[in-house]
Amino acid sequence: MNKEDSQDIGALLVIDRAQDYASTLLTPATYSGLLSELFTINCGILDLNVTETKLVKGKLDFGLNDEKQETKNSVMVLDSSVDSLYGEIKHRHFSEVLSVLSSKARLLKNEDVRALGIQEIKHFVTTKLQQVTMFKQNLVNHVLACETIISEMSNKFETLKLTENDMLNNRNRKSNAAFVDENFGTDIHMYNSLRLMCLLSLTQGISYDEYNALVSKYLHAFGHKYIYIFNNLVNTGLLIQPSSPKLSLNITSLGSLSDHLPKWQNTFQSIANKLKQLPPQTDKHEKSSPSYVFNEGYIPLVAVLCNILLTAESLSEVASKVSPINGVKVAGRVLDRTKDGIKTLNERLSNMKPQGELEHGCRDLKGMSNLLKNEPNLGNMFPLKPKSVLVFVIGGVTYAEIAACEVIQTSTGSKIFVASDSIVSGGELIASNV
């Protein structure tokens, strides 16, 4: 980015996917988010295959549907500049989408071409006919997509939503574990069942016996050749493997007794509450809060961080609000006035240790606490000018996170640019470990 371009960006935020796995594991409530849950999307092109959705493909195949009818699937271009209707409904809560589509259908019905004169009809054909035809086709596709979402998810969506909210807030752990266990037993899915297991593990924890029981059910369903998946999930941090409950009676083992005692609040809830990611529960889907993307249950971390950067009056305030997160580093002009600011490449290379890491001029934000006490607004970067943030999520961003950032953008009167190496859903994140 050259200097002219960088003047349009107030701050660059780079975040790793592992910092907020919950935003991918939770079921989204936005229209675009649910589209990514059911349909395959490549480079913004959605394959509207209503007979073989992602939910259907991931289920066990007992050979009951051997006769498959070959049908030509429609495609949807998920681009607001091409499909204005998609641009209007993509970030809406799904409960609002059908009413919008219904109103658009009524507007088309009220257009009476028969009442037009010859010259008016000629003008209509040359200027509007193609647009109206395309709009009708887009409308039909969106209605078909909504019908598929309802038919595939209606019988489990409410229960799933309540269970996920209970997991987030560390409530009803016994019933949540029973729900996951039942899912593995009666409605097992190759990716989404593991997704539920990972969410329970990260939010409320899984016991040694529960872990082994779920692994056994999964391997019995899909085959023992997939046993490596659980090792991959553990290595990526999506799944926390519990230790054996067998404790020897020596003094060295007594220190781990606390790990086996019940906890009112684990690490996930502790950090999420400090960052205000768990809002008070409400049945209203208000788009004024970014939590609406997960049915008012959770605010994505990327939206929280953007809000902090866009509303902070000083770097000290930013440091205070992001303190629950480990490993936050700062770089750029904010360090120009420090002694350990950005060094030249030659200085870096000359001071490099054989097994050291090149920090590229970054400093740990927590390590700057003493410096910020003397100069709270180090570098005079806050409030941000211009009021814009470029966000890059390493490891994939979700449609729900993009929608949440749009809410922050509107509420702060700013501009947020979201970029990533891919757009992912929870199932796709799990599938990447298979």
C-alpha distance (Angstrom), angle and dihedral (degrees) to the residues before:
residue distance angle dihedral
M1 . . .
N2 3.81 . .
K3 3.77 124.7 .
E4 3.80 94.2 -98.5
D5 3.80 92.2 53.5
S6 3.80 94.1 41.9
Q7 3.80 90.3 57.0
D8 3.82 87.9 69.5
I9 3.82 91.8 57.6
G10 3.79 120.9 70.2
A11 3.82 96.0 -170.5
L12 3.79 140.9 0.7
L13 3.80 116.5 -139.4
V14 3.82 117.7 -166.3
I15 3.80 114.7 -174.5
D16 3.79 131.4 176.5
R17 3.80 119.0 -129.8
A18 3.80 90.0 -126.5
Q19 3.83 90.2 67.2
D20 3.81 90.6 70.7
Y21 3.79 114.9 20.3
A22 3.81 90.5 153.5
S23 3.82 91.5 73.6
T24 3.80 89.9 61.5
L25 3.80 98.1 39.0
L26 3.82 95.4 51.2
T27 3.80 120.0 85.5
P28 3.83 109.3 -108.4
A29 3.79 121.7 -130.1
T30 3.81 98.2 -157.0
Y31 3.80 122.8 98.9
S32 3.81 95.0 -119.8
G33 3.80 90.5 46.0
L34 3.81 92.7 53.8
L35 3.81 90.8 46.4
S36 3.81 88.7 58.4
E37 3.81 89.6 48.9
L38 3.80 93.5 58.6
F39 3.80 109.3 23.8
T40 3.79 135.9 52.7
I41 3.80 112.8 -111.2
N42 3.79 121.7 -168.6
C43 3.81 121.3 178.5
G44 3.80 91.5 -21.5
I45 3.81 94.0 -49.6
L46 3.82 114.7 118.9
D47 3.80 120.0 -154.6
L48 3.81 103.6 -141.6
N49 3.78 95.3 -150.9
V50 3.81 101.8 157.2
T51 3.81 95.2 177.0
E52 3.81 99.0 53.0
T53 3.77 107.3 35.1
K54 3.80 123.4 165.3
L55 3.81 88.8 -97.4
V56 3.81 91.4 55.1
K57 3.82 95.1 44.4
G58 3.80 93.2 52.1
K59 3.79 95.2 53.4
L60 3.80 124.3 93.6
D61 3.80 112.4 -85.2
F62 3.80 111.3 -137.3
G63 3.82 92.9 175.9
L64 3.80 93.6 -108.2
N65 3.80 93.5 127.3
D66 3.79 101.5 47.7
E67 3.79 93.7 139.6
K68 3.77 104.7 74.1
Q69 3.77 118.8 -178.0
E70 3.75 113.7 -135.7
T71 3.76 107.9 -129.6
K72 3.78 130.5 172.7
N73 3.77 107.1 -116.1
S74 3.77 122.7 -141.8
V75 3.77 119.8 -126.3
M76 3.78 128.8 -141.7
V77 3.78 124.3 -152.3
L78 3.81 106.3 -140.7
D79 3.79 94.2 -152.3
S80 3.79 121.1 118.1
S81 3.80 91.9 -151.6
V82 3.83 89.9 57.8
D83 3.81 99.6 34.4
S84 3.79 110.1 34.1
L85 3.81 90.7 -177.8
Y86 3.81 90.7 59.5
G87 3.79 89.3 49.9
E88 3.80 89.0 56.2
I89 3.80 98.2 48.8
K90 3.83 106.1 26.3
H91 3.82 96.2 96.1
R92 3.80 97.3 33.2
H93 3.78 122.1 112.7
F94 3.80 106.2 -97.9
S95 3.82 91.9 -119.4
E96 3.84 88.3 67.1
V97 3.80 99.0 46.1
L98 3.81 100.3 79.7
S99 3.80 92.5 51.9
V100 3.82 89.9 52.9
L101 3.81 91.7 49.0
S102 3.80 90.2 47.6
S103 3.80 92.1 53.6
K104 3.82 90.8 49.0
A105 3.81 90.3 51.6
R106 3.80 91.0 52.4
L107 3.80 91.0 51.5
L108 3.81 90.5 54.2
K109 3.78 91.1 48.0
N110 3.81 91.7 54.0
E111 3.80 92.1 57.2
D112 3.81 103.5 100.2
V113 3.79 109.7 -168.6
R114 3.80 91.3 177.9
A115 3.80 90.7 71.8
L116 3.80 92.2 60.0
G117 3.77 124.9 99.8
I118 3.80 125.2 -121.9
Q119 3.81 95.1 -94.1
E120 3.81 91.4 43.8
I121 3.82 90.9 50.6
K122 3.80 90.0 49.2
H123 3.80 90.3 50.7
F124 3.81 90.6 46.9
V125 3.82 92.7 51.5
T126 3.81 94.0 48.6
T127 3.81 97.5 43.3
K128 3.81 113.1 21.6
L129 3.79 110.4 18.8
Q130 3.79 96.0 83.5
Q131 3.81 91.9 46.1
V132 3.81 92.5 48.6
T133 3.81 91.7 47.6
M134 3.80 91.5 50.7
F135 3.82 91.1 46.0
K136 3.81 90.6 52.1
Q137 3.80 91.3 51.0
N138 3.80 91.4 48.4
L139 3.80 89.8 49.0
V140 3.81 91.6 51.6
N141 3.82 91.0 49.2
H142 3.82 93.3 50.2
V143 3.82 91.6 48.2
L144 3.81 90.0 49.9
A145 3.81 90.9 48.6
C146 3.82 90.7 50.3
E147 3.80 91.7 49.5
T148 3.81 89.6 51.9
I149 3.80 92.5 49.4
I150 3.80 90.8 50.2
S151 3.81 94.7 46.8
E152 3.82 93.7 45.8
M153 3.81 99.5 42.6
S154 3.82 109.8 20.2
N155 3.80 96.4 92.8
K156 3.81 94.2 53.3
F157 3.80 106.7 22.9
E158 3.82 98.0 90.3
T159 3.81 94.0 45.4
L160 3.80 90.8 46.0
K161 3.80 91.3 49.3
L162 3.82 93.1 51.6
T163 3.81 92.3 45.7
E164 3.80 92.8 50.1
N165 3.81 91.4 49.1
D166 3.80 90.3 50.6
M167 3.80 90.1 51.0
L168 3.80 91.8 50.2
N169 3.79 92.4 51.4
N170 3.83 95.2 39.3
R171 3.80 94.6 -116.3
N172 3.82 131.6 142.1
R173 3.77 93.8 5.4
K174 3.81 94.0 171.1
S175 3.81 93.5 55.3
N176 3.81 91.2 43.3
A177 3.80 91.2 53.8
A178 3.81 89.1 47.3
F179 3.82 90.2 51.3
V180 3.81 91.4 52.9
D181 3.80 91.6 45.4
E182 3.81 91.1 50.5
N183 3.81 90.1 48.9
F184 3.81 90.2 55.0
G185 3.79 90.0 48.5
T186 3.81 105.0 43.3
D187 3.81 109.4 12.1
I188 3.79 104.6 26.8
H189 3.80 118.1 170.5
M190 3.79 123.7 -170.1
Y191 3.81 94.0 -125.8
N192 3.81 110.4 10.2
S193 3.80 94.1 54.1
L194 3.81 90.0 55.1
R195 3.79 87.2 46.5
L196 3.81 90.7 58.5
M197 3.79 90.8 46.3
C198 3.82 91.2 52.0
L199 3.81 92.5 48.0
L200 3.81 91.4 51.9
S201 3.80 90.1 46.7
L202 3.82 93.8 51.7
T203 3.80 97.1 42.7
Q204 3.82 106.7 33.2
G205 3.77 105.7 4.2
I206 3.81 131.8 -120.1
S207 3.79 124.1 -111.9
Y208 3.78 123.1 -127.7
D209 3.83 92.8 -106.3
E210 3.81 93.4 45.6
Y211 3.79 90.8 50.4
N212 3.80 93.5 51.6
A213 3.82 92.6 45.2
L214 3.82 92.9 52.4
V215 3.81 92.7 45.3
S216 3.81 90.4 50.8
K217 3.81 93.0 50.3
Y218 3.78 92.0 48.3
L219 3.81 93.3 49.4
H220 3.80 91.9 46.3
A221 3.80 89.3 53.1
F222 3.80 100.9 44.6
G223 3.78 104.7 16.8
H224 3.79 137.3 -92.4
K225 3.81 90.7 -93.1
Y226 3.83 86.1 82.8
I227 3.79 95.7 60.5
Y228 3.81 89.8 106.9
I229 3.82 90.0 67.4
F230 3.81 91.9 76.1
N231 3.78 91.6 52.7
N232 3.81 89.4 50.9
L233 3.81 91.7 49.9
V234 3.80 90.9 50.2
N235 3.81 92.4 48.4
T236 3.82 92.6 51.1
G237 3.82 91.7 48.7
L238 3.80 95.2 -115.3
L239 3.79 92.3 114.7
I240 3.79 128.4 37.7
Q241 3.79 110.2 -147.5
P242 3.82 110.7 -143.3
S243 3.77 120.9 -133.3
S244 3.78 123.8 -121.3
P245 3.82 113.3 -82.8
K246 3.80 91.5 -137.0
L247 3.79 107.5 112.5
S248 3.77 123.8 -173.1
L249 3.78 117.0 -136.6
N250 3.78 97.4 -116.3
I251 3.78 125.1 115.6
T252 3.79 94.4 -112.8
S253 3.81 90.9 63.4
L254 3.80 95.2 51.5
G255 3.79 91.5 78.7
S256 3.82 90.5 64.8
L257 3.80 93.6 54.2
S258 3.79 90.1 91.1
D259 3.80 89.5 61.1
H260 3.81 89.7 63.5
L261 3.79 96.8 47.9
P262 3.84 119.1 97.7
K263 3.78 115.0 -94.7
W264 3.80 126.3 -147.2
Q265 3.79 89.5 -156.0
N266 3.79 128.6 13.7
T267 3.79 130.4 -160.3
F268 3.79 94.6 -82.7
Q269 3.82 95.5 55.3
S270 3.80 91.8 41.3
I271 3.81 93.4 56.5
A272 3.82 94.6 37.6
N273 3.82 92.2 52.4
K274 3.81 92.7 48.7
L275 3.81 89.7 51.2
K276 3.84 90.7 44.1
Q277 3.80 92.9 -122.1
L278 3.83 93.6 139.1
P279 3.83 107.6 67.3
P280 3.82 123.7 -167.8
Q281 3.80 111.2 -78.5
T282 3.81 116.9 -99.1
D283 3.81 136.1 161.3
K284 3.80 93.3 -139.0
H285 3.79 118.1 99.3
E286 3.79 100.2 -144.9
K287 3.78 114.5 176.7
S288 3.80 89.2 -154.8
S289 3.81 87.5 81.1
P290 3.82 120.8 59.1
S291 3.81 88.7 -140.9
Y292 3.83 89.1 79.9
V293 3.83 88.3 83.3
F294 3.82 87.6 71.6
N295 3.81 98.8 35.7
E296 3.82 93.2 -87.2
G297 3.80 90.5 -60.3
Y298 3.80 105.8 104.9
I299 3.81 141.4 15.5
P300 3.83 114.7 -144.6
L301 3.80 114.4 -116.8
V302 3.80 92.6 -125.2
A303 3.82 90.1 59.5
V304 3.82 91.5 48.0
L305 3.81 92.1 51.6
C306 3.81 92.9 47.1
N307 3.79 90.3 51.2
I308 3.81 90.9 50.3
L309 3.81 92.8 50.4
L310 3.81 93.6 46.0
T311 3.81 97.0 46.7
A312 3.82 102.3 35.5
E313 3.80 119.0 111.3
S314 3.80 95.5 -160.3
L315 3.80 143.2 13.5
S316 3.80 88.2 -111.7
E317 3.81 89.4 60.4
V318 3.80 90.4 50.6
A319 3.81 91.0 49.8
S320 3.80 91.2 50.5
K321 3.82 94.8 49.7
V322 3.81 96.4 45.9
S323 3.82 94.7 42.5
P324 3.86 93.4 108.3
I325 3.83 88.3 65.7
N326 3.79 116.7 81.2
G327 3.78 122.8 -140.8
V328 3.81 99.5 24.6
K329 3.79 108.9 160.7
V330 3.80 132.1 -173.1
A331 3.78 130.3 -154.7
G332 3.78 142.6 162.3
R333 3.79 129.8 53.8
V334 3.80 92.0 -13.0
L335 3.83 87.9 73.3
D336 3.79 97.5 45.7
R337 3.79 91.5 97.9
T338 3.79 96.0 50.1
K339 3.79 125.2 90.3
D340 3.80 90.7 -125.6
G341 3.76 95.2 49.1
I342 3.78 125.1 135.4
K343 3.76 109.6 -38.7
T344 3.74 126.0 -154.0
L345 3.78 118.1 -95.9
N346 3.82 91.6 -111.1
E347 3.83 90.9 54.2
R348 3.77 90.4 49.3
L349 3.78 94.3 48.5
S350 3.81 92.7 46.5
N351 3.82 91.9 52.2
M352 3.78 96.8 42.7
K353 3.76 117.9 122.8
P354 3.82 118.3 -140.4
Q355 3.81 92.9 -110.1
G356 3.78 99.3 24.2
E357 3.79 129.8 114.3
L358 3.76 126.2 -114.8
E359 3.81 105.5 -127.7
H360 3.82 94.9 -169.1
G361 3.78 93.3 -135.7
C362 3.83 95.7 -51.1
R363 3.78 124.1 142.8
D364 3.77 129.0 -160.7
L365 3.80 107.7 -108.1
K366 3.80 94.1 -143.3
G367 3.80 89.6 52.8
M368 3.79 89.6 60.0
S369 3.83 94.6 62.1
N370 3.81 95.3 109.1
L371 3.79 91.2 47.3
L372 3.81 91.8 50.2
K373 3.82 91.9 51.3
N374 3.80 89.2 64.7
E375 3.81 95.5 37.1
P376 3.85 111.2 21.5
N377 3.80 94.6 -179.5
L378 3.78 97.8 45.3
G379 3.79 111.1 -173.9
N380 3.84 91.8 9.0
M381 3.82 90.5 -106.2
F382 3.80 96.3 139.6
P383 2.91 135.1 114.5
L384 3.79 86.8 38.1
K385 3.79 117.2 -109.9
P386 2.97 114.5 -142.4
K387 3.80 93.6 30.5
S388 3.78 96.2 -130.3
V389 3.80 137.5 110.1
L390 3.80 130.6 -159.4
V391 3.81 109.7 -152.0
F392 3.79 123.2 -164.2
V393 3.81 117.7 -174.2
I394 3.80 112.9 -160.7
G395 3.80 110.1 -145.8
G396 3.79 100.3 26.0
V397 3.80 138.1 -52.9
T398 3.82 127.1 -127.5
Y399 3.79 129.1 -130.4
A400 3.81 88.0 -120.0
E401 3.81 91.3 58.6
I402 3.81 90.8 49.5
A403 3.81 89.9 51.7
A404 3.82 91.2 48.3
C405 3.82 90.6 52.1
E406 3.79 89.2 51.9
V407 3.82 89.3 57.6
I408 3.82 90.6 51.7
Q409 3.80 89.2 47.1
T410 3.81 91.3 54.8
S411 3.80 96.4 42.9
T412 3.82 93.8 49.0
G413 3.80 97.0 39.3
S414 3.79 90.1 -125.0
K415 3.79 140.5 118.6
I416 3.81 122.8 -107.5
F417 3.80 121.1 -171.3
V418 3.82 113.0 -162.7
A419 3.80 119.7 -160.5
S420 3.80 134.9 166.3
D421 3.77 143.0 157.5
S422 3.83 88.9 -102.8
I423 3.79 145.7 -8.2
V424 3.80 109.2 -115.2
S425 3.78 141.3 -177.2
G426 3.77 126.4 -150.7
G427 3.78 92.5 -100.5
E428 3.79 92.0 50.8
L429 3.80 91.1 50.5
I430 3.80 90.2 54.4
A431 3.81 90.9 43.4
S432 3.80 90.0 56.5
N433 3.82 87.3 66.1
V434 3.81 93.3 52.1
